[in-house]
């Protein structure tokens, strides 16, 4: 199997994102956003970057017909919005 590259997978990495960014993007007050997160009223998809995007995550938050998508580093800090993962 020459040419294969090993990819280490952290199955459940903890990436904390400032909820105020997401709440604003969804048109919600922070307290309402927190309540909806606790009651599973917001859907989340988190994708892990590989290759040149290793260490980055794309987090998508969905509520009703709204979506907020952020690219963040492993510390949850937003990356330049022009960076596509």
N, C-alpha and C positions, 0 to 999 in steps of 0.2 A: 504494500500500500504506500508506495512512494508518492510524495506530493501532498499527502494528507496533513492537515494541521489540527492539532489538539485545541479544543476550545473548552476552557474551564467554565462551568456554569454554577453560579450562585443561585440556587433555585428560588429563594425568597429574599432578595436583597431589601434592605430597609432604605428607602429614599424618601426623605421628608421634604415636602414642598410647601412654601408659605401659602396658606389657604386664602389670604387676602387677594393674591394675584388671580386665583381661580374664581373666587366669589365675584370679583369685579367683572371678569370676563363673562360670567354667566348672568350678570345683572342682579346679583343677590347681595344682601347685607352679609357680613361675615358670620353673625350669629345664626342666620337662616341657613347659610351654607354648612356650618358645623352641624346643625340639627339634621339637615338632609343627609349629610355623610353618615351620621350615627344611625339613621333609620334606613340606610341603603337607598335613598332617593336620588342618588347621583351614581351613575355608572362610570367605571374607570377602566381604562386599558393602558397598560404600561409595557413599552417595548424597550429591550436592551440593545444597545448598539454593539456591532462587532467590527473587526478590522480597524479602519481608521476612525471609526466612531466608538471604539471600545471605551468604556467609562462614561458614556452618555446614555441618557434615557429619554424616550419620548412618552410623555404622559398625556393622555386624552381624557377629559372629563365631560360627561354628557348629562344634560338635564333638560327634559322636554325637547324642544327643537334647537337647543343651543349646544355648542361644543367649544371647549377651550383646549388648545393643544400647546404644550410647553416642551421644549428640549432643555433638559437640566443635566448638570454633572452629578457625580455620585453623592455629593453633599446637598443636592437639591437646589443649587444655585442656577438660575436661568442662564442659558447660553445665548449668544447672539441669535435673534429670531430669524436671520437669513440662513442660519445653518440648518440644513435639511438632514434628517436622519432616515 
